[in-house]
Amino acid sequence: MMKNITTATKKSVLVKPAAMYTKSEAKAILGLSEGSSLVPSKYTGMGGRGKVPGTAIIAYLERSARVKVGRRYPSGTVTVVAR
């Protein structure tokens, strides 16, 4: 007996500037693999230990040609459209 497995993919992700994200959450938002490193020279403000500020993620997304930022809300929250 085979099961019908369906995977739900997110169409968009909200990134809040005041929020703090774990390294794995930041990598998922940026579309990076788990083995990759958030090198400070390329990912400004995301290096070191601890969590990553939402402002650093948003700043990278807005200048990146690889990722489409769907919408910026008055609160500063940004929608990242699935790639």
Secondary structure by P-SEA (a helix, b strand, c coil): cccbbbbbbbcbbbbbccccccaaaaaaaacccccccccccccccccccccccaaaaaaaaaacccccccccccccbbbbccc
